[in-house]
Amino acid sequence: MDTSSASSYTAKLIDGPLEGKTVATAFLESGDPRPRLELNAEQGKRYIYTRGAGLEFAGDDDDRPTAVEYRFVETVFD
């Protein structure tokens, strides 16, 4: 599989209220992983996650990761 042209990757939520969950996430137009995720939850609640250090690649020659770790920052109430 050629992941260098993939348009999305797996965001791994490594702590917080969604610990252990994964979500498919699109790359930025620049091709970089998103620095921050806002995930909608029940009843006007959103969880904010920021990019961690962990990256996974399908192979040594891939320029885009297939998975990126995200750490919990805060819960926002609307």
C-alpha positions in Angstrom: 0.0 0.0 0.0 1.4 3.4 -1.0 0.8 5.6 2.1 2.7 8.5 0.6 -0.4 9.6 -1.2 -2.9 8.7 1.6 -5.2 11.5 2.5 -5.9 10.4 6.1 -4.2 8.7 9.1 -5.2 7.2 12.4 -5.2 9.4 15.4 -4.5 7.4 18.5 -5.9 9.0 21.7 -3.4 7.9 24.4 -5.0 9.5 27.5 -8.0 11.4 28.8 -11.6 10.5 28.5 -11.2 8.8 25.1 -8.0 6.9 26.0 -7.5 3.9 23.8 -9.8 5.1 21.0 -8.7 5.8 17.5 -10.2 8.1 14.8 -9.5 8.5 11.1 -8.2 12.0 10.5 -7.4 13.9 7.3 -3.9 15.5 6.8 -3.6 19.2 6.5 -3.4 20.7 3.0 0.4 20.9 3.6 0.5 17.1 4.1 1.3 17.4 7.8 -0.7 15.7 10.6 -3.1 18.0 12.4 -1.5 19.7 15.5 -4.9 19.7 17.3 -8.1 17.7 17.3 -11.5 18.8 18.6 -13.8 15.8 19.0 -17.5 16.3 19.7 -19.0 14.4 22.6 -22.5 14.2 24.0 -24.6 17.2 25.1 -22.5 20.1 23.9 -19.1 18.8 25.1 -15.9 18.8 23.0 -12.6 17.1 23.9 -9.4 18.9 22.8 -6.3 16.8 22.0 -2.9 17.9 20.8 -0.3 16.0 18.8 2.1 13.9 20.8 5.6 12.6 19.8 4.6 9.2 18.6 4.4 8.5 14.9 4.0 5.2 13.1 4.9 4.6 9.4 4.0 1.6 7.2 7.5 1.4 5.8 11.0 3.1 6.0 10.5 5.1 2.8 7.1 6.6 3.7 7.0 10.3 4.1 3.6 10.4 5.8 2.7 8.6 9.0 -0.1 6.0 9.1 -0.8 6.8 12.8 -0.1 9.7 15.2 -0.4 9.9 19.0 -2.6 12.6 20.5 -2.7 13.7 24.2 -5.7 15.1 26.0 -5.7 18.9 26.9 -9.2 19.9 28.0 -12.9 19.5 27.9 -14.9 22.4 26.4 -18.6 22.9 27.3 -20.8 24.9 24.8 
